[in-house]
Amino acid sequence: MNLTPRARRARRLLCSLLVPAWLAAPATAQNREDADARAASIEAQMTDAERLSLLVGVMPLTIPGLKADFPANIPPSAGYVPGVPRLGVPAQLATDASLGVANPNMARPGDVATAMPSGLALAASFDPALAARVGATVGRETRAKGFNVLLAGGMNLMRDPRNGRNFEYLGEDPLLAGTLAGHAIRGIQQQGVVSTIKHFALNGQETLRFYADSVIDEPALRESELLAFQLGIEIGEPGAVMCAYNLVNGHKACGNDFLLNQVLKRDWGYKGWVMSDWGAVSDASFFNAGLDQQAGSQLDKQVWFREPLKALIDAGHVTKARVSDAVRRMLRSFFALGIDKPYKAEPIDYKANAQVALEAARAGLVLLKNDGLLPLDKVAKSILVVGGHADFGVLSGGGSSQVFPSNGKVRFVGGDVDDPSTTFTRQVYTPRAPFAALKTALPDAKFRFNSGYSPDTAAAYAAQADVVVVFATKWEGEAIDSGSLALPQGQDELIAKLAAANRNVVVVLETGNPVTMPWLRDVRAIVQAWYPGQEGAQAIAEALTGAINPSGRLPVSFPQSIAQWPRAALPGLGLVERTPVKVIYDEGADAGYRWFAKTGLTPLFPFGHGLSYTRFTHSGAWARHDAKQGVELGVTVSNDGALAGADVPQVYLIARNGQKLQRLVGFGKLALKAGERQTLTVKVDPRLLADYRRDKGQGGWTVPAGTYTFAFGKSAAELGEPVALTLPGQRLKP
C-alpha cells in the first residue's frame, strides 16, 4: 500500500488520537519502509555538491570572531543545514533542548517557551507516560516555532554527582533513564519533529569535557551507559544520535569507530544519522568512523566535512557509498516522520502547555524527610519564608537547555541577557514566586520573607514564627562542575541557625545534583524540588500544604559525603584548559546504588527513596517464567492510609546463583485511593539479568543458567521478601 505523505500524516494523527502517546510507536512499519525507499530514490537524484551540503551544519547566529554562512531569513537558533528544494528536501532547522524550546541569549526577541522541570525532576516521576506528554508538549512548540529538529534526549547516566549537566539527564540507572528518554522521544517525534538522543557516550563530567578520556572496559560500558542508550533508541527510535565531546577509551566520541560503526550502526542496526555535538569534530577522518554530519561547524577549528572530506573522497579514502549512506540516513529520519516541507509558525496554547509543566513539577517533587510537620495546616499561624529568591521565583539550570519561560520575565543573577559572555555562567530564576504561592495556599496565615543574607537576622525572625520554610539553592550548568556537594554561599550555616532558633523548619532544595546535609537531624522536613520549571512555585506550595500528595522518588543516590563515591577527587578540576585527563571508571557497571550495594556503604538517601502523606504496603510478591513471556514479576500494593496517593514499587535482581548484586529490573507507578489495592506486573528485559561477554571475538549477552532472586522494594535500600526463579541459560545478540 503506497500512501501519499498527506495520507501518512493523517493516519499518524488518527493513531495518536486512538492510542496513548507513550504506547504508540513513533513511526509505523509502513512509514519506515516508505521512508527507506523514498530516501534511496531522492538521494540517487542528488548531485555530489548537494550530498556534501547536507553533511555540514552551522549555528545561524552572529558570533563575534566566528564566520558562518546562512540565509538571512533563517531564525537564530542552534542549527541550520540547507535543504535541496528541487527534490523536496527541506532545510534542517534545529533548536535546543530537552527542557523546552531554547532561545540562545534571547536572539529571537520576545520568543518564549514553556519551561519544563529539569531532567532529574522528570526522572523522579518514574512515569513513562508523563515523559511522553512532556516530550509531546515540547515537540508541538518546536514545530509551531518552525523548527523540525529538537536537540533533546539528554540521558547520560550520572557517574559523578558534581557533573554540571546531571540536571538535564535522567539519573543513574540504565533502565529508568533509557525508558523515560525513549518515551519522551516518542512524544516529540509524534509531532513531526526529529529528536536526538545524546550525548553518545559517557559524557560524565563537564570539567575538561573536550579532553577528558572516559576509560571503562567493554562489558561494563555495555551493561550501563550503552544499555541505557540502547533502550532509549529501541523505545523512541530517535531520528538522530548526537555524539559527545569527550573521548571514550582513547578515541574522541565523535570519531569513535567502536561506538558509532560497531555498536550503534552494526550491533544495534540504527537507521538514523549521527550528528556531532557543537565543536566536537577535529578531523575529516571522523566521517569514516561513523559520524554523518558536522554540526555547529563554525565552533570547530575547521569545516572538516567540506574541502578536507572532499579531498578524502577524491583520493579514494572515503567511498561515495559512504557519502550516500550518510545522506540517506538523514532523509530517512525526515521522511519517516512526514517532514517533507518547511514548517510555518503556528499559534501556541501556552496556558494548556503550562498545565503539563505543572503536572511534571508535581510528579517530580520528592519528600525526603517528614517528621510529622508536613503538610502544613491551620496550626501554622505565622510562617517565615527564607532564602532562594523565593520572593521572585525558582532556579533553573544553565547552558544550552536554558529556556526563557512563557509566564513572565526572568531574574538574572551574575549576568544579563545583553551580555553574551555570561550566557553559560549566569543564574536564571523563573517566575512565579513560591512565597506568593504559599500565601495563596494558606490565606489565613501571617507570612514574612527574609532573604537569608544575614543568617543571624534570619534566625532572629525564625524564633518568632510558628514554621520556617527555607529555600536552599545550588546552581549547576553546562561547561562547569561543582567542586563539592555542599550547598554554596553559607546556606548550610543559615539552615543550622534557623533550626537552632525554631524546631519547625522545612527545607526545600532547588538543586541540580545531590547535596550533603549536615543539618539533616535538626530539621523536620525536606522536599527535593530539583529545578521545577516555570510552574514549580505552585507545585511546591501544593506539596507543602497537602493539596497534592508527593509521589516522586530519587533517580540518583545521595551520598553522605563525596568520600563514599568511587572518585573523591573530580578528575582534572582546576587544571588549565586543553589538559588531557583520564577519567577511569573502575566501578564499571556498578555505579550509583549498585556501588552502595557492592561496598555495603549507607547513603544519605538511597536511589528510589521518597515518602508520602499516606502509607503503602507491598505483599504477595511472585515470580514466574515461561519460554514465551520470559520473566514476569508481580506484587500487590495497598494504600493503608487515609489519603489518596501514588506509590512507585521497584523490583531489583538481588542475587544470581548465590552471588549478591543489585540491578533495577522493573518499576511501576500506581495511583491508589485510600484503602485501595492493585497488583503490579513487570516483564523483565533479559539483558537486565545478563552479563555482556565477548567469546572468540563475538560479543553478546549471556544469561547464566541457575537461580535468580528478586525483591520488590520502596527504594534500593528498603526491600521486601525475596522471590526466586530457576532460569535456563540464554544467549542474546548485542
C-alpha positions in Angstrom: 0.0 0.0 0.0 1.6 3.3 -1.2 0.2 6.2 0.8 0.8 9.8 -0.1 2.7 11.9 2.5 -0.5 13.6 3.4 -2.3 10.3 3.9 0.5 9.0 6.0 0.4 12.1 8.3 -3.4 11.7 8.6 -3.0 8.1 9.6 -0.4 9.0 12.2 -2.7 11.7 13.6 -5.6 9.2 13.9 -3.3 6.7 15.6 -2.1 9.3 18.1 -5.8 10.1 19.0 -6.7 6.5 19.4 -3.6 5.2 21.3 -1.9 6.8 24.3 1.2 8.6 23.2 3.5 6.5 25.3 2.2 3.3 23.8 2.1 4.3 20.1 5.2 3.8 18.0 6.9 6.9 16.7 6.6 5.6 13.1 4.7 2.7 11.7 6.5 -0.1 9.9 4.9 1.1 6.7 6.2 4.6 7.3 9.7 3.2 7.8 9.6 1.1 4.7 8.3 4.1 2.7 11.0 6.3 4.2 13.7 3.9 3.3 12.6 3.7 -0.3 12.0 7.4 -0.7 15.3 8.3 0.9 17.1 6.0 -1.5 15.2 7.4 -4.5 15.8 11.1 -3.6 19.5 10.6 -2.7 20.1 8.9 -6.0 19.0 12.0 -7.8 21.3 14.3 -5.9 24.5 15.9 -7.2 27.7 15.4 -5.3 27.5 19.0 -4.2 24.0 18.6 -2.8 25.1 15.5 -0.9 28.0 17.2 0.6 25.9 20.2 1.6 23.9 18.0 4.0 27.0 16.9 5.8 27.7 20.3 7.4 25.6 22.4 9.8 26.1 25.8 11.2 24.7 27.8 14.1 22.6 30.6 12.5 23.9 33.1 14.9 26.2 36.1 14.6 29.0 35.2 17.0 32.0 37.6 17.2 35.1 36.1 15.7 33.3 33.1 14.1 32.2 33.0 10.5 29.3 31.1 9.2 27.2 31.4 6.1 23.4 31.1 6.3 20.4 32.8 4.6 19.2 36.0 6.2 15.7 34.6 6.7 16.8 31.7 9.0 15.8 32.3 12.6 18.6 32.5 15.2 18.8 29.1 16.7 21.2 26.1 17.4 21.5 24.7 13.9 20.9 25.0 10.2 21.6 22.7 7.3 20.4 23.7 3.8 17.9 21.5 2.1 17.5 20.5 -1.5 14.4 22.4 -2.7 14.4 21.0 -6.2 13.9 17.5 -4.7 11.5 18.4 -1.9 14.1 18.1 0.9 13.5 20.9 3.5 16.3 22.5 5.4 17.2 21.2 8.8 16.3 23.8 11.5 17.4 22.6 14.9 16.8 24.0 18.4 17.8 23.1 21.9 16.8 21.1 24.1 15.0 18.6 26.3 13.5 21.1 28.8 11.8 23.3 26.3 12.5 25.3 23.2 15.6 27.4 23.9 16.2 30.8 22.6 20.0 31.4 22.8 20.7 34.7 24.6 17.2 35.9 23.5 18.5 36.1 19.9 14.8 35.9 18.8 13.5 38.9 20.8 10.4 38.1 22.8 10.2 34.5 21.8 9.4 32.5 24.9 8.5 28.8 25.5 7.1 26.5 28.2 10.0 25.9 30.7 9.7 22.3 31.8 11.2 20.9 35.0 14.8 19.5 34.8 15.6 16.0 33.6 16.2 14.8 37.1 12.7 16.1 38.1 11.2 14.1 35.2 13.2 11.1 36.2 12.0 11.4 39.8 8.4 10.8 38.5 9.3 7.3 37.4 6.4 7.8 34.9 7.0 6.9 31.2 3.5 8.3 30.2 4.4 11.6 31.7 7.7 11.7 29.9 5.8 11.2 26.6 3.4 14.0 27.5 6.2 16.4 28.3 8.0 15.3 25.1 4.9 15.9 23.0 4.3 19.3 24.5 7.9 20.4 23.8 7.7 18.8 20.3 4.5 20.7 19.5 6.1 24.0 20.5 9.2 23.2 18.5 7.1 22.6 15.3 4.9 25.6 15.9 8.0 27.8 16.0 9.1 26.4 12.6 11.8 24.0 13.7 12.0 20.4 12.6 14.9 19.1 14.8 15.0 19.1 18.6 18.3 18.6 20.3 16.6 16.7 23.1 17.0 13.2 24.6 19.8 14.0 27.1 20.3 10.9 29.1 24.0 10.3 30.2 24.0 8.2 33.4 25.2 10.1 36.5 28.7 8.9 37.1 29.7 11.9 39.3 27.2 13.8 41.5 29.2 17.0 40.7 28.6 16.9 37.0 27.2 20.3 35.9 24.8 18.7 33.4 23.3 16.0 35.5 20.2 18.2 36.0 19.5 17.7 32.2 19.8 13.9 32.4 17.7 11.1 33.8 19.6 9.6 36.7 22.0 6.8 37.4 20.1 3.7 36.3 20.1 2.4 32.7 16.5 1.0 32.8 15.0 4.2 34.2 17.0 6.6 32.1 16.5 4.6 28.8 12.8 4.1 29.4 12.0 7.7 30.2 14.2 9.0 27.4 12.6 6.7 24.9 9.1 7.7 25.8 10.0 11.4 25.8 11.5 11.0 22.3 8.4 9.2 21.1 6.3 12.1 22.3 8.5 14.6 20.5 8.6 12.7 17.2 4.8 12.1 17.1 4.6 15.9 16.5 6.6 15.5 13.2 9.9 16.7 14.8 13.2 14.8 14.7 14.6 14.2 18.2 18.2 13.4 19.0 19.4 11.2 21.8 22.6 12.4 23.5 25.5 12.6 24.3 26.8 9.3 22.9 28.6 8.3 25.1 30.0 8.6 28.7 29.8 12.4 28.9 30.2 12.0 32.7 31.7 15.4 33.6 32.0 19.0 32.3 35.5 19.6 33.6 37.8 19.5 30.6 35.0 17.9 28.6 36.8 18.2 25.3 39.9 16.5 26.7 38.6 14.0 29.3 39.1 10.4 28.3 36.4 8.1 29.8 38.1 4.8 30.4 36.0 1.7 31.0 36.0 -1.9 29.8 33.5 -3.0 27.2 31.3 -5.3 29.3 30.8 -2.6 31.9 30.1 0.0 29.2 27.6 -2.3 27.5 25.8 -3.1 30.8 25.5 0.6 31.9 25.7 3.6 29.7 25.3 1.8 26.4 22.4 -0.3 27.7 20.6 3.0 28.6 21.1 4.3 25.1 20.1 1.0 23.5 16.8 1.0 25.4 16.1 4.7 24.6 16.8 4.1 20.9 14.6 0.9 20.8 11.7 2.7 22.5 11.9 6.1 20.9 13.5 5.5 17.6 15.2 8.9 17.6 16.0 10.3 14.1 19.5 11.3 15.2 22.1 10.4 17.7 24.4 13.2 19.0 27.9 12.1 19.9 29.8 13.6 22.8 32.7 16.0 23.4 34.8 13.6 25.5 37.0 10.7 24.5 36.0 7.1 25.2 38.9 4.7 25.7 41.3 6.9 23.9 39.2 8.0 20.9 37.1 11.1 20.5 33.4 10.1 20.8 32.5 11.7 17.5 35.3 9.9 15.7 35.0 6.6 17.6 34.6 3.7 15.3 33.7 1.3 18.1 30.8 3.4 19.3 29.5 4.7 16.0 30.1 1.9 13.5 30.4 -1.2 15.6 27.9 -0.7 18.4 25.4 1.8 17.0 25.1 1.0 13.4 26.2 -2.6 13.2 25.2 -4.2 16.5 22.0 -2.2 17.1 21.1 -1.7 13.4 20.5 2.0 14.0 19.0 3.6 10.8 19.1 7.3 11.7 22.1 9.7 11.4 24.9 10.7 13.8 25.4 14.4 14.2 28.3 15.9 16.2 28.0 18.0 19.2 28.7 21.6 18.5 32.5 22.0 18.3 33.3 18.3 18.8 34.9 17.5 15.4 38.7 17.6 15.0 39.4 15.7 11.8 37.7 14.7 8.5 38.5 11.1 9.3 35.6 11.1 11.8 33.4 10.5 8.7 34.7 7.1 8.1 34.5 6.4 11.9 30.7 6.8 11.7 30.0 10.5 12.1 27.5 11.6 9.4 27.2 15.3 10.0 29.5 18.0 11.4 27.0 20.3 13.3 27.7 23.8 14.5 30.8 23.7 12.3 31.9 27.3 13.0 32.8 26.2 16.5 35.4 23.7 15.2 38.9 24.6 14.1 37.9 23.9 10.5 34.9 22.9 8.5 36.2 19.3 8.2 33.3 17.9 6.2 33.7 20.3 3.2 37.1 20.6 1.5 39.0 18.2 3.7 36.4 15.5 3.3 36.1 16.1 -0.4 39.8 15.6 -0.7 39.5 12.2 1.1 36.7 11.3 -1.3 38.8 12.3 -4.4 41.7 10.3 -3.1 39.5 7.2 -2.6 39.9 7.1 1.2 36.1 7.8 1.6 33.8 5.9 -0.7 30.8 7.5 -2.5 28.7 4.7 -1.0 29.6 6.0 2.5 28.5 9.5 1.5 25.3 8.2 0.1 24.7 6.2 3.3 25.1 9.4 5.5 22.6 11.3 3.3 20.1 8.5 3.2 20.1 8.3 7.0 19.1 12.0 7.3 16.4 11.7 4.6 15.0 8.6 6.1 14.6 10.2 9.5 12.8 13.1 8.0 10.5 11.1 5.7 9.6 8.6 8.4 8.1 11.5 10.4 6.4 13.1 7.4 8.8 16.1 7.2 8.8 17.0 3.5 8.3 20.8 3.6 9.2 23.7 5.9 7.0 24.3 8.9 5.2 27.6 9.2 4.7 29.4 12.5 1.5 28.5 14.4 -0.2 29.8 17.5 0.8 28.1 20.7 -1.5 27.5 23.7 0.9 28.3 26.4 -1.8 28.1 29.1 -2.5 24.5 28.2 1.2 23.7 28.0 1.8 25.2 31.4 -0.5 22.6 32.8 1.8 19.9 31.5 4.7 21.7 33.1 2.8 21.9 36.4 2.0 18.1 36.2 5.6 17.3 35.7 6.7 19.6 38.6 4.2 18.0 40.9 5.3 14.4 39.9 9.0 15.2 40.3 8.9 16.5 43.9 10.5 14.1 46.4 9.6 14.2 50.1 12.9 13.1 51.6 12.1 13.6 55.2 8.9 14.4 57.2 8.8 14.3 61.0 5.1 15.0 61.0 5.3 18.7 60.2 4.0 18.4 56.6 1.5 19.0 55.3 1.3 22.5 56.8 -2.1 23.2 58.2 -4.1 25.8 60.1 -1.9 25.3 63.1 0.8 27.3 61.4 -0.4 30.9 62.0 2.9 32.6 61.3 5.3 31.4 58.6 8.7 32.7 57.8 10.0 32.0 54.3 13.7 32.4 53.9 16.2 32.4 51.0 16.5 31.1 47.5 15.0 34.2 45.8 11.6 32.6 46.8 10.1 36.1 46.8 10.6 36.0 43.0 10.8 32.6 41.5 12.5 29.2 41.2 16.0 28.4 39.9 16.8 26.8 36.6 19.9 25.0 35.3 22.3 26.8 32.9 23.6 26.2 29.4 22.1 25.2 26.1 19.0 23.9 27.8 18.1 27.2 29.3 14.5 28.2 28.4 13.0 31.7 28.7 9.6 30.9 30.2 6.2 31.8 28.9 4.9 33.1 32.2 7.0 36.3 32.8 10.3 38.0 32.8 13.2 36.1 34.4 15.7 37.3 37.1 19.4 37.1 36.3 22.0 36.6 39.0 25.5 37.2 37.8 24.8 38.2 34.3 22.4 39.8 31.9 20.7 39.0 28.5 22.6 41.9 27.0 26.0 40.3 27.8 26.5 37.2 25.7 29.7 36.3 27.6 27.6 35.4 30.6 25.2 33.0 28.8 26.7 29.9 30.4 27.6 31.4 33.8 24.6 33.4 34.9 21.8 32.0 37.2 18.3 32.4 35.8 15.3 32.4 38.1 11.9 31.7 36.6 8.7 33.3 37.9 6.4 32.7 39.8 7.3 33.2 43.5 6.9 30.3 45.9 6.4 32.9 48.6 3.3 34.2 46.8 2.1 30.7 46.1 2.3 29.7 49.8 0.4 32.9 50.8 -2.4 31.9 48.3 -2.4 28.3 49.6 -2.6 29.4 53.3 -4.6 32.7 53.2 -5.2 32.7 57.0 -1.5 32.5 58.0 0.7 35.5 58.5 3.8 35.4 56.2 7.1 37.1 56.3 10.0 36.8 53.8 13.7 37.1 54.6 16.5 36.8 52.0 18.8 34.9 54.3 21.7 37.2 53.5 22.4 37.5 57.3 21.9 34.1 59.0 21.7 35.8 62.4 19.0 38.2 61.3 17.0 35.4 59.7 17.4 33.3 62.9 16.0 36.2 65.0 12.9 36.3 62.8 12.7 32.5 62.9 12.4 32.5 66.6 9.2 34.4 66.4 7.5 32.2 63.7 5.5 29.0 64.1 7.1 27.5 61.0 10.1 28.3 58.9 10.3 27.3 55.2 13.8 27.8 53.9 14.6 27.6 50.2 18.1 26.3 49.5 19.6 26.6 46.0 22.6 25.2 44.2 23.1 26.3 40.6 24.5 23.9 38.1 25.2 24.5 34.4 26.8 23.3 31.2 30.6 23.6 30.9 31.2 23.7 34.7 31.2 21.2 37.5 30.7 21.7 41.3 33.7 21.5 43.5 31.8 19.7 46.2 28.4 18.5 47.3 27.9 21.2 49.9 25.3 24.0 49.5 27.1 27.2 48.4 27.3 30.7 49.9 26.9 29.7 53.6 23.4 28.1 53.2 24.4 25.2 55.4 25.2 27.7 58.2 21.9 29.5 57.5 19.8 26.3 57.8 21.7 25.3 61.0 21.0 28.7 62.6 17.3 28.6 61.6 16.9 25.1 63.1 18.6 26.3 66.3 16.1 29.1 66.6 13.0 27.2 65.6 12.3 23.4 65.7 9.7 23.6 62.9 12.0 24.0 59.9 11.1 22.8 56.4 13.9 22.8 53.8 13.0 23.0 50.1 16.0 22.1 47.9 16.3 23.6 44.4 19.4 21.8 43.2 20.6 20.0 40.0 22.5 17.3 41.9 22.6 15.6 45.3 23.8 17.7 48.2 25.2 16.9 51.6 23.0 17.8 54.6 24.9 18.4 57.9 21.7 19.8 59.4 19.6 16.7 58.5 18.8 15.7 62.1 17.9 19.3 63.1 15.1 20.0 60.6 11.7 18.3 60.5 11.0 18.1 56.8 13.0 18.2 53.5 11.5 18.4 50.0 13.7 17.9 46.9 12.3 20.2 44.2 15.2 20.0 41.7 14.8 22.8 39.1 11.0 22.6 38.9 10.3 24.7 35.8 8.0 27.7 35.4 5.1 26.2 37.3 7.3 25.0 40.2 6.2 27.5 42.7 2.6 26.3 42.6 3.7 22.6 42.8 5.9 23.3 45.8 3.1 25.2 47.6 0.6 22.4 46.9 3.0 19.8 48.2 3.8 21.7 51.4 0.2 22.3 52.2 -1.2 18.9 51.2 -3.1 20.0 48.1 -1.1 17.2 46.4 0.5 14.1 47.8 4.2 13.9 46.9 5.0 10.8 44.8 8.5 11.5 43.4 11.3 9.0 44.0 15.1 9.7 43.8 16.6 8.8 40.5 20.0 9.2 42.0 21.7 8.2 45.2 22.5 10.9 47.7 25.9 10.1 49.4 26.7 11.1 52.9 29.8 12.7 51.6 31.9 12.5 48.4 34.2 10.1 50.2 31.6 7.4 49.6 31.9 7.9 45.8 34.4 5.9 43.7 36.3 9.1 42.9 36.5 11.6 45.7 38.6 13.9 43.6 37.0 15.1 40.4 39.5 14.4 37.6 41.0 17.5 36.1 39.3 20.0 38.4 41.3 23.2 38.4 43.7 22.3 35.6 44.2 24.6 32.7 42.1 24.1 29.6 43.4 21.6 26.9 44.9 19.4 29.6 44.3 15.8 28.8 42.9 13.8 31.7 41.8 10.2 32.2 38.5 9.5 34.0 38.9 5.9 35.0 35.6 4.2 35.8 36.9 1.4 38.0 33.4 0.8 39.4 32.4 -0.4 35.9 28.7 -1.0 35.7 28.4 -0.8 39.5 27.6 2.9 39.6 25.2 4.7 41.9 23.0 2.4 44.0 24.9 -0.6 42.7 28.1 0.9 44.2 26.5 1.2 47.6 25.2 -2.3 47.4 28.6 -3.6 46.4 30.5 -1.8 49.0 28.0 -2.0 51.8 28.1 1.7 52.4 25.0 3.5 53.6 23.9 6.5 51.5 22.3 9.7 52.9 19.2 8.8 50.9 19.1 5.8 48.6 18.0 5.6 44.9 14.3 5.2 44.7 13.6 6.8 48.1 10.6 9.0 48.5 7.9 9.5 51.2 4.2 10.1 51.1 1.4 11.5 53.2 -0.2 8.1 53.2 1.1 4.6 53.9 1.7 1.9 51.3 2.4 -1.8 51.9 3.6 -4.5 49.4 2.5 -8.1 49.7 2.2 -11.3 47.8 5.3 -10.9 45.6 5.6 -13.6 42.9 7.8 -14.6 40.0 7.2 -16.8 37.0 8.9 -17.7 33.8 8.0 -19.4 30.6 9.5 -19.6 27.1 7.0 -17.2 25.5 6.6 -14.5 28.2 10.0 -14.6 29.7 10.4 -13.5 33.3 7.4 -11.8 34.9 7.3 -10.4 38.4 4.4 -9.1 40.4 3.4 -7.6 43.7 0.2 -6.3 45.4 0.3 -2.7 46.6 -2.1 -1.4 49.2 -2.8 2.1 50.3 -3.3 1.7 54.1 -3.5 5.4 54.9 -6.3 8.0 54.9 -5.3 9.9 51.7 -5.1 9.1 48.0 -1.5 8.9 46.7 0.8 7.2 44.2 3.4 4.5 45.0 6.4 3.5 42.9 7.2 -0.2 43.6 10.6 -1.1 42.3 11.9 -4.6 41.7 15.6 -5.5 41.9 17.6 -8.5 41.0 19.5 -9.1 44.3 21.3 -12.4 43.7 22.2 -14.7 40.9 23.4 -18.3 41.7 24.0 -17.1 45.3 26.2 -14.1 44.3 24.8 -10.9 45.7 24.3 -8.0 43.3 21.7 -5.3 42.7 20.0 -4.2 39.4 16.7 -2.5 38.9 14.8 -4.7 36.6 11.4 -3.1 36.7 9.2 -0.4 38.2 5.7 1.0 38.0 3.7 3.9 39.3 0.3 3.2 40.8 -2.2 5.8 41.9 -4.4 4.4 44.7 -7.3 5.8 46.7 -7.3 5.4 50.4 -7.9 1.7 51.2 -7.4 0.6 47.5 -5.1 -2.1 46.4 -3.7 -3.0 43.0 -1.4 -5.6 41.5 1.7 -4.5 39.6 3.1 -6.9 37.0 6.5 -6.3 35.5 8.0 -8.0 32.4 11.8 -8.2 32.7 14.1 -7.4 29.8 16.6 -10.4 29.8 19.5 -8.0 29.3 19.0 -6.8 32.8 19.7 -10.3 34.0 22.6 -10.9 31.7 26.3 -10.2 31.5 27.9 -8.9 28.4 30.7 -11.2 27.2 33.0 -11.5 24.2 33.8 -15.0 23.3 36.1 -15.8 20.3 35.7 -12.2 19.1 31.9 -12.4 19.2 30.1 -10.2 21.7 26.7 -10.7 23.2 24.5 -11.0 26.3 24.7 -14.2 28.4 22.1 -15.1 30.9 23.7 -17.8 33.0 21.5 -20.8 33.9 20.6 -21.0 37.6 18.7 -19.4 40.4 17.7 -15.7 40.2 16.5 -13.9 43.3 14.4 -10.7 43.1 12.8 -8.3 45.7 10.3 -5.6 45.4 11.0 -2.5 47.4 10.3 1.1 48.2 13.9 2.0 47.4 17.2 0.3 46.7 17.7 0.1 50.4 14.2 -0.9 51.6 13.4 -4.2 50.1 10.7 -6.8 50.8 10.7 -10.6 50.9 12.7 -12.2 48.1 11.3 -14.4 45.5 13.4 -16.8 43.3 13.2 -18.4 39.9 15.3 -21.0 38.2 16.2 -19.9 34.7 17.8 -21.7 31.7 20.9 -20.3 30.1 20.3 -17.9 27.3 22.5 -16.1 24.7 21.3 -12.8 23.2 22.5 -10.6 20.4 24.5 -7.5 21.3 
